[in-house]
Structures are given as C-alpha cells and as structure tokens.
Amino acid sequence: MDESGIAAGRARWQARYDAAVRRDADFTTLSGLPVDPVYGPPEGAEVPGFERIGWPGEYPYTRGLYPTGYRGRTWTIRQFAGFGNARQTNERYKLILGAGGGGLSVAFDMPTLMGRDSDDPKALGEVGHCGVAVDSARDMEILFDGIDLAGVTTSMTISGPAVPVFCMYLVAAERQGADLAKLDGTLQTDIFKEYIAQKEWLFPPEPHLRLIGDLMEYCAREIPRYKPLSVSGYHIREAGSTAAQELAYTLADGFGYVELGLSRGMDVNTFAPGLSFFFDAHVDFFEEIAKFRAARRIWARWMRDEYGATSEKALWLKFHTQTAGVSLTAQQPVNNVVRTAVEALAAVLGGTNSLHTNALDETLALPTDETAEIALRTQQVLMEETGVTNVADPLGGSWYVEALTDRLEAEAEQVFARIRDLGGDGTITSGILRGIEDGWFTAEIAESAFVYQQALERGTKKIVGVNAHTATVTRDLSILRISHEVELAQRDALAARRAQRDQAAVDASLKRMVEVARTRENLVPSMLDAVRAEATLGEICDALRAEWGDYREPARF
C-alpha cells in the first residue's frame, strides 16, 4: 500500500477511535510515559500488502474488531467451573464473581455431557467428577441460585445434549422471573468438533444438525442476544492437532454452520453474529498470536466473498480462549502457572474477547479454591499490571508475527480446498460430513499427535520437568477429590423429583416432542414443555435416541 492509502487508513481509524467509548484509565507505561492507542507505519512509508494488516476495527480485522482495542473494553474474565452437585458449583460461582470474574462458564460432568441421568448405570462412578451434574431444570435452578441470569453472561460447554440443557437454563431463568429476550451468553452446541475430536455425540450427524438449525432459528427469533453456537477448536487442538489444523478445522466447521443457516432461509447478516468461536492458547507464544490474527482475517473474507455477508458484525470473528490443558504437566505442577501465564498473554495479544486460565492442578484433578484463585489472579495481573491493554495489537507490523499470520492463513486455505474436494459438491458441509464418515479428520490429527510425540521422545521438543530439567524439590499437591456421597445424594434427589412430579404430564410432553421430531416443526418449544414438566435430561435424550438411532465412528488404522 502506498503512502496515500496508509494515510487515509489512519485517518479512518482516528475518526472511529474518536467516536468510540473508552475506559477511564491510565494509558501510560509503568514509568509514566504516554503511549499511543495504536501504532502503524511511519508517515511517508510505503508498505506492500499493508491492506492485509490494516488498522484495528477495520476489514479484514487482522488487528482486532474494535478501533480502541482494550482501551474501549477489556476482555471478559470467564473462568470455567463445575464440580460435584449444583449447590457446590453455585458456591464456586459466587466465589469467582466475588473475586472479580466477569462471566460464568459451566463445566458439566461426563453423564450430563453424554445426555444421561445420574442414576443411569453408565453414569456409575462419574457423577460430579469432571464437572457439575445436571439432571433436570431443578438442578439448573440450584446452579444459579442467587445469581441474576439476566445480569450475567453465561457460557455452557456442552454439545451433544446442548439443546435440552439450554432449555433447562431457559426454564431456570423463567422461574427467576427473567426476561428471556435479555439473556446473554454462549452455548457450545458444536457437534462437528465432537465427531472430529472430542467424541461426545448422541445421534448421527444429520439429526444433530437438525437440532442445531432449530436452535439457531429459535434464538434469532426469541433470544437475539444469546449466541447459540460456539465453534470450538479447543478440543481439536487438545486432541493433538497442529495450530494450522486447529485454525482450519474450526473455521471450516463455522462455515458449515453458516451453510446450515443459509439452507434454512435465514439472513446471514442476522444469524452470523450469533456464531462465536472457542480457541486453545498453546505454549508457542508467537504461533498462537498469529493464529488468532489469521482467524479473524480468514473469517471476514469468507463471510463477505463466499457467503455474501454485508453487515460489519456478520464479518466479525469473536472468540473465547482457554489456555492449553494439554500443555500442563503432572510433573513439577507449579510450573503450570508459568505456562498458563504465557498462554494467556498470547491470547490477549491476539485480541481474545474472553479468557479462561487453567489452574496449576488441572492435570491431576478439578481445581481447588486456592488454585482457582491463582488462575483468576493470573488474568488480573495481566490486565492491571502489564500495560497490555494500553495499545491495540501491539505486535502488528512485526515481520515475524506477520509472516506467521500469512503462513497459517495459507495452510488453512489449503485445508479448506481439501475439505471441499472431499465433499464433491463444492460445499464445506458436505466435505466435513464426508471427512467425518471416512475418519479423515481423526487420521490427520492422530498423525500430527504422533509426530509431536516422536519429537518429545527424541528430545528435539522439550517439556520442562518431563524430558528436561527433571530434578525437583516440589512436594505433592493437595488436590480436590469428589466424594462418592455426591453421586448417592444426586441419585436420591433425582428419585425424589421423579416421585413428586406429574408423570402423566411428563409422558405426554415427551410423546409430543417425538411427534415434532418426525416433522419439520421447530423442536425447541416442545422440548421446553418437556423440561417445564420436569422431564430429565436422560429421558429427553433417550426418547430422541429411540427415534434417531445411535452413531458409531469408522475404525481407522
């Protein structure tokens, strides 16, 4: 870009910055030196290709969505939490909010993630262990007791049974007297990544996509502020993918959901802003920053050029980040505080909109109150002490960062082309479905994980405390253990609720829901009625399993 184009871009940025709302804060260095809100090429410079870098708040959003960066609004501190029963997790939420957390993020236990009740034989020994147990709307009420659901943003990390769990959240909000149209937050719902990486699906892909399409339509009509889909690369990366694979598979999944919305006749400018993203922040500092910048640029271009989006918000890729659980080590676990801080800083310098920082003991167990507080304070130190909120995209224009951003974008585009070839009809959706059916995604991730493991075993890649610097004086940690009494109490509570409810109303509501499932009618209202009647998660999911069947992935060797 020549001198005149750069000058014109700076002038556009300045006008938008001047018009934006900014925080009342001290934007100087620790020594008191003033800093500009953004930096770019010096006056009179010519920078070939600068339009691909640009200015914050301007297409292609490489440097961020807002002209102010974090001067306008800092990222949301959204700590992921859930363990035991709903009452125990409610207490943890109040601790997080009281300590300065800005939003809630619900972790569910394995039976809930698989759409099973706590008294299901397959739930034995798993209730409350990796998250909170939620069997019915009553659990959701207890989970948010004393927390104004209309006044706090809530993220729920669940995909297979996401729609019935969301219905329970809505019923809990109704019972609080909340205006559902004002609810704000994010539901994961991303079933593609389940088939690709996490493996927590309930049905074959097509019924899941039907449910997701119904949810997208319902939220666009009834709960416009709530984001019904958080397209998740986190689990893809945790399964062993490279940064480029995480970037490409995640955005491809997002494009598939855009195609789903368009196939429903929805306006892309209306539903696309309801899509958010969830990325991993791994330990390779600069690669992660470049990944986030490339993600915004690719999404904006595809939304405009491939899917015809014209509104600015439809071009925006808004994303949550979680530091890499897979980078944490059981050996010398206190070192995990350092890893998490580096990963969190990468997410912030990459422009994340919200952030969860892992606790140092999460490779061993769910976090204790103490380690959860350290994780929270890690973000607060970054936000309050380091000056990273003073300047928008402070690494923009770095030769290394820009080269990495371009390289990751180019690798992602190669993957998109491959996915389209897999489908045969030019759509991303067909390619994803074919890749799932053929086991292509699983095989690609497995190969990347194998290559990395070989590097660790050779010692060419190092992990401190594992294959380098292994001598230590670190003592064993005291970890959080979930008592078996939690499962017994949850099962007893569930039995009592079943005994107290109107069974005829439950049976009628489940029958009506299955009848709707056989039509093209939106399933969400009938599912809401079943939840209001206190039908359990397992009963709802089992009724749909009986109608739609199970799914087994292909074996790959």
TORNUTOR-396987 format. One record per residue (C-alpha): residue number from 1; residue in three letters; z, x, y. Coordinates in Angstrom, 1 decimal. Example, Ala and Ser with C-alpha at 12.3 -4.5 7.8 and 13.67 -1.06 7.14 Angstrom:
1:ALA:7.8:12.3:-4.5
2:SER:7.1:13.7:-1.1
END
This chain:
1:MET:0.0:0.0:0.0
2:ASP:-0.9:1.3:3.4
3:GLU:1.3:1.7:6.5
4:SER:0.5:-1.7:7.9
5:GLY:1.2:-3.6:4.7
6:ILE:4.6:-1.8:4.3
7:ALA:5.5:-2.6:7.9
8:ALA:4.5:-6.2:7.5
9:GLY:6.6:-6.5:4.3
10:ARG:9.6:-5.0:6.1
11:ALA:9.2:-7.5:8.9
12:ARG:9.1:-10.4:6.5
13:TRP:12.2:-9.1:4.7
14:GLN:14.0:-8.7:8.0
15:ALA:13.3:-12.3:9.1
16:ARG:14.6:-13.7:5.8
17:TYR:17.6:-11.4:5.9
18:ASP:18.5:-12.5:9.4
19:ALA:18.2:-16.2:8.4
20:ALA:20.4:-15.8:5.3
21:VAL:24.1:-16.4:5.0
22:ARG:26.0:-13.2:4.4
23:ARG:29.5:-12.5:3.4
24:ASP:32.1:-11.4:5.9
25:ALA:32.8:-7.9:4.5
26:ASP:32.9:-4.3:5.4
27:PHE:29.5:-2.8:4.5
28:THR:30.3:0.8:5.2
29:THR:30.9:3.8:2.9
30:LEU:34.4:4.8:2.0
31:SER:34.3:7.3:4.8
32:GLY:33.2:4.6:7.3
33:LEU:29.5:5.5:7.5
34:PRO:27.3:2.4:8.2
35:VAL:24.6:1.7:5.7
36:ASP:21.5:-0.5:6.0
37:PRO:21.2:-3.6:3.8
38:VAL:18.0:-2.3:2.2
39:TYR:16.1:1.0:2.1
40:GLY:12.3:1.5:1.8
41:PRO:9.5:3.9:2.6
42:PRO:9.9:5.7:6.0
43:GLU:7.9:4.4:8.9
44:GLY:4.3:5.5:8.7
45:ALA:4.3:6.2:5.0
46:GLU:1.6:5.1:2.5
47:VAL:2.9:4.3:-1.0
48:PRO:0.2:3.4:-3.6
49:GLY:1.3:0.5:-5.6
50:PHE:4.2:-0.4:-3.4
51:GLU:3.4:-4.1:-3.8
52:ARG:4.8:-3.8:-7.3
53:ILE:8.2:-2.6:-5.9
54:GLY:8.2:-4.7:-2.7
55:TRP:11.3:-6.0:-0.9
56:PRO:14.3:-7.9:-2.1
57:GLY:13.8:-11.7:-2.1
58:GLU:10.0:-11.4:-2.2
59:TYR:7.5:-11.7:-5.0
60:PRO:7.4:-10.1:-7.6
61:TYR:11.2:-9.8:-7.2
62:THR:11.4:-6.3:-8.7
63:ARG:14.1:-5.6:-6.2
64:GLY:16.1:-8.8:-6.6
65:LEU:15.8:-12.5:-5.9
66:TYR:17.6:-12.5:-2.5
67:PRO:16.9:-10.6:0.7
68:THR:20.6:-10.0:1.1
69:GLY:21.3:-8.6:-2.4
70:TYR:25.1:-8.8:-3.0
71:ARG:25.7:-8.9:0.8
72:GLY:25.0:-12.6:0.5
73:ARG:26.9:-13.3:-2.7
74:THR:28.3:-11.0:-5.3
75:TRP:27.7:-11.6:-9.0
76:THR:29.8:-14.1:-10.8
77:ILE:32.6:-12.6:-13.0
78:ARG:32.2:-14.7:-16.1
79:GLN:34.4:-13.5:-18.9
80:PHE:33.5:-14.7:-22.4
81:ALA:36.6:-16.0:-24.2
82:GLY:37.7:-18.2:-27.0
83:PHE:40.0:-17.9:-30.0
84:GLY:42.3:-20.0:-32.2
85:ASN:42.5:-23.6:-31.1
86:ALA:41.6:-25.3:-27.9
87:ARG:45.1:-25.1:-26.4
88:GLN:45.3:-21.3:-26.9
89:THR:41.9:-20.8:-25.3
90:ASN:42.8:-23.1:-22.4
91:GLU:45.7:-20.8:-21.7
92:ARG:43.4:-17.7:-21.7
93:TYR:41.0:-19.5:-19.3
94:LYS:43.8:-20.2:-16.9
95:LEU:44.8:-16.5:-17.1
96:ILE:41.2:-15.4:-16.3
97:LEU:40.8:-17.9:-13.4
98:GLY:44.2:-16.9:-12.0
99:ALA:43.3:-13.2:-12.2
100:GLY:40.1:-13.8:-10.1
101:GLY:37.5:-14.7:-12.7
102:GLY:34.7:-16.8:-11.1
103:GLY:33.5:-18.9:-14.1
104:LEU:34.2:-19.7:-17.7
105:SER:32.2:-18.7:-20.8
106:VAL:33.1:-20.3:-24.1
107:ALA:33.1:-18.4:-27.4
108:PHE:33.1:-20.7:-30.4
109:ASP:34.3:-19.9:-33.9
110:MET:31.8:-19.5:-36.8
111:PRO:32.3:-23.0:-38.3
112:THR:31.5:-24.5:-34.9
113:LEU:28.5:-22.2:-34.4
114:MET:27.2:-23.4:-37.8
115:GLY:27.8:-27.1:-37.0
116:ARG:30.7:-27.5:-39.5
117:ASP:34.1:-29.1:-39.1
118:SER:37.3:-27.1:-39.6
119:ASP:38.0:-28.9:-42.9
120:ASP:34.6:-28.1:-44.3
121:PRO:35.0:-26.0:-47.5
122:LYS:32.6:-23.4:-46.0
123:ALA:34.9:-23.0:-43.0
124:LEU:37.8:-21.7:-45.1
125:GLY:39.3:-18.6:-43.5
126:GLU:37.1:-18.7:-40.5
127:VAL:38.7:-21.3:-38.2
128:GLY:39.5:-19.8:-34.8
129:HIS:38.7:-16.2:-35.7
130:CYS:35.7:-15.2:-33.7
131:GLY:36.1:-18.0:-31.1
132:VAL:37.6:-21.4:-30.5
133:ALA:37.4:-24.2:-33.0
134:VAL:35.8:-27.4:-31.6
135:ASP:35.5:-30.4:-33.9
136:SER:35.3:-33.3:-31.6
137:ALA:35.4:-34.4:-27.9
138:ARG:39.2:-34.3:-28.1
139:ASP:39.1:-30.6:-28.6
140:MET:36.9:-30.2:-25.6
141:GLU:39.3:-32.2:-23.5
142:ILE:42.1:-29.9:-24.5
143:LEU:40.0:-26.8:-23.9
144:PHE:39.5:-27.7:-20.3
145:ASP:42.8:-29.5:-19.7
146:GLY:43.9:-28.8:-16.1
147:ILE:40.5:-27.3:-15.2
148:ASP:38.2:-29.2:-12.9
149:LEU:34.9:-29.2:-14.7
150:ALA:33.1:-30.4:-11.6
151:GLY:34.6:-27.5:-9.7
152:VAL:33.9:-24.6:-12.0
153:THR:30.7:-23.3:-13.7
154:THR:30.9:-23.3:-17.4
155:SER:28.7:-21.3:-19.8
156:MET:28.7:-22.2:-23.6
157:THR:27.4:-19.6:-26.0
158:ILE:26.1:-21.8:-28.8
159:SER:22.6:-22.6:-30.0
160:GLY:22.2:-24.4:-33.4
161:PRO:24.6:-27.3:-32.6
162:ALA:24.3:-26.8:-28.8
163:VAL:23.3:-30.4:-28.0
164:PRO:26.2:-32.2:-29.8
165:VAL:28.6:-29.6:-28.4
166:PHE:27.2:-30.2:-24.9
167:CYS:27.6:-33.9:-25.5
168:MET:31.3:-33.2:-26.2
169:TYR:31.5:-31.3:-22.9
170:LEU:30.0:-34.2:-21.1
171:VAL:32.4:-36.7:-22.6
172:ALA:35.4:-34.4:-21.7
173:ALA:34.1:-34.4:-18.1
174:GLU:33.7:-38.2:-18.2
175:ARG:37.3:-38.5:-19.3
176:GLN:38.3:-36.3:-16.4
177:GLY:36.5:-38.7:-14.1
178:ALA:33.9:-36.1:-13.0
179:ASP:30.6:-37.0:-11.6
180:LEU:28.3:-35.6:-14.3
181:ALA:25.4:-35.1:-11.8
182:LYS:27.6:-32.4:-10.2
183:LEU:28.3:-30.4:-13.3
184:ASP:27.1:-26.8:-13.2
185:GLY:26.8:-24.1:-15.8
186:THR:24.7:-22.9:-18.7
187:LEU:24.2:-23.9:-22.3
188:GLN:22.6:-21.2:-24.5
189:THR:20.6:-23.5:-26.8
190:ASP:18.1:-20.7:-27.5
191:ILE:17.1:-21.4:-31.1
192:PHE:14.2:-18.8:-31.2
193:LYS:16.6:-15.9:-31.0
194:GLU:18.6:-17.4:-33.8
195:TYR:15.6:-17.1:-36.2
196:ILE:14.8:-13.7:-34.7
197:ALA:18.2:-12.1:-34.7
198:GLN:21.5:-14.0:-35.0
199:LYS:20.7:-16.3:-37.9
200:GLU:22.8:-19.3:-36.8
201:TRP:20.3:-22.1:-37.2
202:LEU:20.9:-25.6:-38.7
203:PHE:17.4:-27.0:-39.3
204:PRO:13.8:-25.9:-39.5
205:PRO:12.3:-24.8:-36.1
206:GLU:10.4:-28.0:-35.2
207:PRO:13.5:-30.3:-35.2
208:HIS:15.4:-27.8:-33.2
209:LEU:12.6:-27.7:-30.6
210:ARG:12.6:-31.5:-30.5
211:LEU:16.3:-31.4:-29.7
212:ILE:15.8:-28.7:-27.0
213:GLY:12.9:-30.7:-25.4
214:ASP:15.1:-33.8:-25.3
215:LEU:17.9:-31.8:-23.7
216:MET:15.6:-30.4:-21.1
217:GLU:14.4:-33.8:-20.1
218:TYR:17.9:-35.3:-20.1
219:CYS:19.3:-32.6:-17.9
220:ALA:16.4:-32.6:-15.5
221:ARG:16.9:-36.4:-15.1
222:GLU:20.7:-36.7:-15.2
223:ILE:22.4:-33.3:-14.6
224:PRO:20.0:-31.4:-12.4
225:ARG:22.4:-28.5:-11.6
226:TYR:23.1:-27.7:-15.2
227:LYS:20.9:-25.1:-16.9
228:PRO:20.2:-26.4:-20.4
229:LEU:18.7:-23.2:-21.8
230:SER:19.9:-19.6:-21.6
231:VAL:17.2:-17.5:-23.2
232:SER:19.1:-14.7:-25.0
233:GLY:18.1:-11.2:-25.5
234:TYR:21.6:-10.1:-26.1
235:HIS:21.7:-10.9:-29.8
236:ILE:18.2:-9.3:-30.3
237:ARG:19.5:-6.0:-28.8
238:GLU:22.7:-6.2:-30.8
239:ALA:20.7:-6.6:-34.0
240:GLY:19.1:-3.2:-33.4
241:SER:16.1:-3.7:-31.2
242:THR:14.9:-1.2:-28.5
243:ALA:15.2:-2.1:-24.8
244:ALA:11.4:-2.8:-24.7
245:GLN:11.7:-5.2:-27.7
246:GLU:14.7:-7.0:-26.2
247:LEU:12.7:-7.4:-23.0
248:ALA:9.5:-8.6:-24.7
249:TYR:11.0:-10.9:-27.3
250:THR:13.4:-12.5:-24.8
251:LEU:10.7:-13.2:-22.2
252:ALA:8.3:-14.4:-24.9
253:ASP:11.0:-16.9:-26.1
254:GLY:11.3:-18.0:-22.5
255:PHE:7.5:-18.5:-22.3
256:GLY:7.7:-20.6:-25.5
257:TYR:10.3:-22.9:-23.8
258:VAL:8.1:-23.2:-20.7
259:GLU:5.2:-24.3:-23.0
260:LEU:7.6:-26.8:-24.7
261:GLY:8.4:-28.3:-21.3
262:LEU:4.8:-28.5:-20.3
263:SER:3.9:-30.2:-23.6
264:ARG:6.5:-32.9:-22.7
265:GLY:4.6:-33.5:-19.5
266:MET:7.4:-32.0:-17.4
267:ASP:6.7:-30.4:-14.0
268:VAL:7.1:-26.7:-14.3
269:ASN:8.4:-26.4:-10.8
270:THR:11.2:-28.9:-11.7
271:PHE:12.3:-27.7:-15.1
272:ALA:11.7:-23.9:-14.9
273:PRO:14.6:-23.3:-12.5
274:GLY:16.8:-24.7:-15.3
275:LEU:16.0:-21.8:-17.5
276:SER:18.3:-18.8:-17.3
277:PHE:18.5:-15.6:-19.2
278:PHE:21.1:-13.5:-21.0
279:PHE:20.6:-9.8:-21.5
280:ASP:22.5:-6.9:-23.1
281:ALA:23.6:-4.0:-20.9
282:HIS:23.5:-1.0:-23.2
283:VAL:24.7:2.5:-22.5
284:ASP:21.4:4.2:-21.5
285:PHE:22.1:3.8:-17.8
286:PHE:18.6:4.1:-16.2
287:GLU:16.7:2.4:-19.0
288:GLU:18.9:-0.7:-18.6
289:ILE:18.4:-0.9:-14.8
290:ALA:14.6:-0.6:-15.3
291:LYS:14.7:-3.3:-18.0
292:PHE:16.3:-5.8:-15.6
293:ARG:13.9:-5.0:-12.8
294:ALA:10.8:-5.3:-15.1
295:ALA:12.1:-8.6:-16.5
296:ARG:12.1:-10.2:-13.0
297:ARG:8.6:-8.9:-12.3
298:ILE:7.1:-10.0:-15.5
299:TRP:8.6:-13.5:-15.4
300:ALA:7.4:-14.1:-11.8
301:ARG:3.9:-13.0:-12.6
302:TRP:3.6:-15.0:-15.8
303:MET:5.1:-18.1:-14.3
304:ARG:2.7:-18.0:-11.4
305:ASP:-0.5:-16.8:-13.2
306:GLU:-0.1:-18.3:-16.7
307:TYR:1.9:-21.5:-16.2
308:GLY:0.9:-22.5:-12.6
309:ALA:4.4:-22.4:-11.0
310:THR:4.2:-22.6:-7.2
311:SER:7.8:-23.0:-6.1
312:GLU:9.9:-19.9:-5.5
313:LYS:12.8:-21.0:-7.7
314:ALA:10.4:-21.5:-10.6
315:LEU:9.4:-17.9:-10.3
316:TRP:12.9:-16.6:-10.3
317:LEU:14.4:-15.0:-13.4
318:LYS:18.2:-15.5:-13.0
319:PHE:20.2:-13.7:-15.7
320:HIS:23.7:-13.2:-17.1
321:THR:24.6:-9.8:-18.6
322:GLN:27.1:-8.8:-21.2
323:THR:28.0:-5.2:-21.9
324:ALA:26.9:-4.0:-25.3
325:GLY:29.3:-4.9:-28.1
326:VAL:27.3:-2.7:-30.5
327:SER:28.0:0.3:-28.3
328:LEU:31.7:0.0:-28.8
329:THR:33.4:2.2:-31.4
330:ALA:36.5:1.7:-33.7
331:GLN:37.0:5.5:-33.4
332:GLN:38.8:6.5:-30.2
333:PRO:38.5:2.9:-28.9
334:VAL:39.9:3.8:-25.4
335:ASN:36.6:5.5:-24.7
336:ASN:35.1:2.0:-24.8
337:VAL:36.5:1.4:-21.3
338:VAL:34.2:4.1:-20.0
339:ARG:31.2:2.8:-21.9
340:THR:31.7:-0.7:-20.6
341:ALA:32.1:0.5:-17.0
342:VAL:28.8:2.4:-17.2
343:GLU:27.0:-0.6:-18.8
344:ALA:28.5:-2.9:-16.2
345:LEU:27.3:-0.6:-13.4
346:ALA:23.8:-0.6:-14.8
347:ALA:23.8:-4.4:-14.9
348:VAL:25.0:-4.6:-11.2
349:LEU:22.4:-2.0:-10.1
350:GLY:19.8:-4.0:-12.0
351:GLY:20.7:-7.1:-10.0
352:THR:22.6:-9.3:-12.5
353:ASN:23.6:-12.8:-11.3
354:SER:26.7:-12.9:-13.5
355:LEU:28.5:-10.5:-15.8
356:HIS:30.9:-10.2:-18.8
357:THR:32.6:-6.9:-19.6
358:ASN:33.7:-6.4:-23.1
359:ALA:37.3:-5.4:-23.9
360:LEU:38.0:-2.0:-25.5
361:ASP:39.3:-3.5:-28.7
362:GLU:36.5:-6.0:-29.4
363:THR:35.0:-3.8:-32.2
364:LEU:38.3:-4.4:-34.1
365:ALA:39.3:-8.0:-33.1
366:LEU:39.3:-10.5:-30.3
367:PRO:40.8:-9.0:-27.1
368:THR:44.5:-9.2:-26.3
369:ASP:45.7:-10.4:-22.9
370:GLU:46.1:-6.8:-21.8
371:THR:42.6:-5.6:-22.9
372:ALA:41.0:-8.7:-21.5
373:GLU:42.6:-7.9:-18.1
374:ILE:41.3:-4.3:-18.2
375:ALA:37.8:-5.7:-18.9
376:LEU:38.1:-8.1:-15.9
377:ARG:39.5:-5.4:-13.6
378:THR:36.5:-3.1:-14.6
379:GLN:34.3:-5.6:-12.8
380:GLN:36.6:-6.0:-9.9
381:VAL:36.8:-2.2:-9.3
382:LEU:33.0:-2.1:-9.3
383:MET:32.9:-5.0:-6.8
384:GLU:35.7:-4.0:-4.5
385:GLU:35.8:-0.2:-4.5
386:THR:32.5:1.5:-5.3
387:GLY:30.2:0.2:-2.5
388:VAL:27.6:-1.1:-4.9
389:THR:27.5:-4.4:-3.1
390:ASN:26.5:-2.8:0.3
391:VAL:22.8:-2.3:-0.4
392:ALA:20.2:-4.4:-2.2
393:ASP:18.5:-2.5:-5.0
394:PRO:19.8:0.9:-4.0
395:LEU:17.7:2.7:-6.7
396:GLY:14.4:1.0:-5.7
397:GLY:11.8:3.7:-5.0
398:SER:13.4:6.3:-7.3
399:TRP:10.5:8.0:-9.1
400:TYR:12.4:7.9:-12.4
401:VAL:13.5:4.2:-12.1
402:GLU:10.1:3.0:-11.0
403:ALA:8.3:4.9:-13.8
404:LEU:10.7:3.5:-16.4
405:THR:10.2:0.0:-15.0
406:ASP:6.5:0.3:-15.2
407:ARG:6.7:1.8:-18.8
408:LEU:8.9:-1.0:-20.0
409:GLU:6.7:-3.6:-18.4
410:ALA:3.6:-2.1:-20.1
411:GLU:5.3:-2.1:-23.5
412:ALA:6.3:-5.7:-23.1
413:GLU:2.8:-6.7:-22.3
414:GLN:1.6:-5.1:-25.5
415:VAL:4.1:-7.2:-27.4
416:PHE:3.0:-10.4:-25.7
417:ALA:-0.6:-9.7:-26.8
418:ARG:0.5:-9.1:-30.3
419:ILE:2.5:-12.4:-30.4
420:ARG:-0.5:-14.3:-29.1
421:ASP:-2.6:-12.8:-31.8
422:LEU:-0.1:-13.9:-34.5
423:GLY:-0.4:-17.5:-33.4
424:GLY:-4.2:-17.6:-33.3
425:ASP:-4.4:-20.3:-30.7
426:GLY:-3.6:-18.3:-27.6
427:THR:-0.1:-19.8:-27.0
428:ILE:3.1:-17.8:-27.1
429:THR:4.8:-20.7:-29.0
430:SER:2.5:-20.6:-32.0
431:GLY:2.9:-16.8:-32.2
432:ILE:6.7:-17.0:-32.1
433:LEU:6.7:-19.6:-34.9
434:ARG:4.3:-17.6:-37.0
435:GLY:6.3:-14.4:-36.4
436:ILE:9.5:-16.2:-37.5
437:GLU:7.8:-17.6:-40.6
438:ASP:6.3:-14.3:-41.6
439:GLY:9.5:-12.3:-40.8
440:TRP:7.6:-10.2:-38.3
441:PHE:10.4:-10.1:-35.7
442:THR:13.1:-9.3:-38.3
443:ALA:11.0:-6.5:-39.7
444:GLU:10.3:-4.9:-36.3
445:ILE:14.0:-5.0:-35.3
446:ALA:15.0:-3.6:-38.7
447:GLU:12.6:-0.7:-38.3
448:SER:14.0:0.1:-34.8
449:ALA:17.6:0.0:-36.1
450:PHE:16.7:2.3:-39.0
451:VAL:15.0:4.8:-36.7
452:TYR:18.1:4.9:-34.5
453:GLN:20.5:5.2:-37.5
454:GLN:18.5:8.2:-38.7
455:ALA:18.8:9.8:-35.3
456:LEU:22.6:9.3:-35.4
457:GLU:22.8:10.8:-38.9
458:ARG:20.7:13.8:-37.9
459:GLY:22.9:14.3:-34.8
460:THR:20.0:14.1:-32.4
461:LYS:21.6:11.0:-30.8
462:LYS:25.4:11.3:-30.3
463:ILE:28.3:8.9:-30.0
464:VAL:31.5:10.5:-28.8
465:GLY:34.3:10.1:-31.3
466:VAL:31.8:9.2:-34.1
467:ASN:29.4:12.1:-34.6
468:ALA:30.5:14.3:-31.7
469:HIS:33.9:15.3:-30.3
470:THR:35.8:13.6:-33.1
471:ALA:39.2:15.3:-32.7
472:THR:41.7:12.8:-31.1
473:VAL:45.3:12.1:-30.3
474:THR:44.6:8.4:-29.9
475:ARG:47.0:6.1:-31.6
476:ASP:46.1:2.9:-33.5
477:LEU:45.8:-0.2:-31.2
478:SER:47.9:-3.3:-31.4
479:ILE:45.2:-6.0:-32.0
480:LEU:45.1:-9.8:-31.7
481:ARG:45.4:-11.5:-35.1
482:ILE:44.7:-15.2:-35.6
483:SER:47.3:-16.8:-37.9
484:HIS:46.3:-18.9:-40.8
485:GLU:48.6:-21.5:-39.3
486:VAL:45.9:-22.1:-36.7
487:GLU:43.5:-23.3:-39.4
488:LEU:46.1:-25.5:-41.0
489:ALA:47.1:-27.1:-37.7
490:GLN:43.4:-27.7:-36.7
491:ARG:42.7:-29.4:-40.1
492:ASP:45.8:-31.6:-39.7
493:ALA:44.8:-32.6:-36.1
494:LEU:41.3:-33.4:-37.3
495:ALA:42.7:-35.6:-40.1
496:ALA:44.9:-37.4:-37.7
497:ARG:42.0:-38.1:-35.3
498:ARG:39.9:-39.5:-38.2
499:ALA:42.7:-41.8:-39.2
500:GLN:43.2:-43.1:-35.6
501:ARG:39.5:-43.8:-34.7
502:ASP:37.4:-46.8:-35.3
503:GLN:35.5:-45.8:-38.4
504:ALA:33.0:-48.7:-38.2
505:ALA:32.1:-47.6:-34.7
506:VAL:31.6:-44.0:-35.8
507:ASP:29.4:-45.1:-38.8
508:ALA:27.3:-47.4:-36.5
509:SER:26.8:-44.7:-33.9
510:LEU:25.7:-42.1:-36.5
511:LYS:23.3:-44.6:-38.1
512:ARG:21.8:-45.4:-34.7
513:MET:21.4:-41.6:-33.9
514:VAL:19.5:-41.0:-37.1
515:GLU:17.2:-44.0:-36.4
516:VAL:16.5:-42.5:-33.0
517:ALA:15.7:-39.2:-34.7
518:ARG:12.9:-40.9:-36.5
519:THR:11.2:-41.9:-33.3
520:ARG:10.2:-40.1:-30.1
521:GLU:13.0:-41.5:-28.1
522:ASN:15.4:-39.1:-26.4
523:LEU:18.2:-38.3:-28.8
524:VAL:20.8:-37.3:-26.2
525:PRO:22.1:-40.8:-25.3
526:SER:22.6:-41.9:-28.9
527:MET:24.4:-38.6:-29.6
528:LEU:26.6:-39.1:-26.6
529:ASP:27.5:-42.5:-28.0
530:ALA:28.5:-40.9:-31.3
531:VAL:30.7:-38.4:-29.5
532:ARG:32.4:-41.1:-27.5
533:ALA:33.2:-42.8:-30.8
534:GLU:34.9:-39.5:-31.8
535:ALA:32.3:-38.6:-34.4
536:THR:32.9:-35.0:-35.3
537:LEU:30.5:-32.1:-34.9
538:GLY:30.1:-31.7:-38.7
539:GLU:29.4:-35.4:-39.1
540:ILE:26.7:-35.4:-36.4
541:CYS:25.1:-32.2:-37.8
542:ASP:25.3:-33.3:-41.4
543:ALA:23.6:-36.6:-40.5
544:LEU:20.7:-34.7:-39.0
545:ARG:20.6:-32.1:-41.8
546:ALA:20.2:-35.0:-44.2
547:GLU:17.3:-36.3:-42.1
548:TRP:15.6:-33.0:-41.2
549:GLY:16.5:-30.6:-44.1
550:ASP:17.6:-27.0:-44.1
551:TYR:15.7:-23.8:-43.4
552:ARG:15.6:-20.5:-45.3
553:GLU:14.0:-17.5:-43.8
554:PRO:11.5:-15.5:-45.7
555:ALA:12.7:-12.3:-47.5
556:ARG:11.2:-9.1:-46.2
557:PHE:11.5:-5.7:-47.9
END
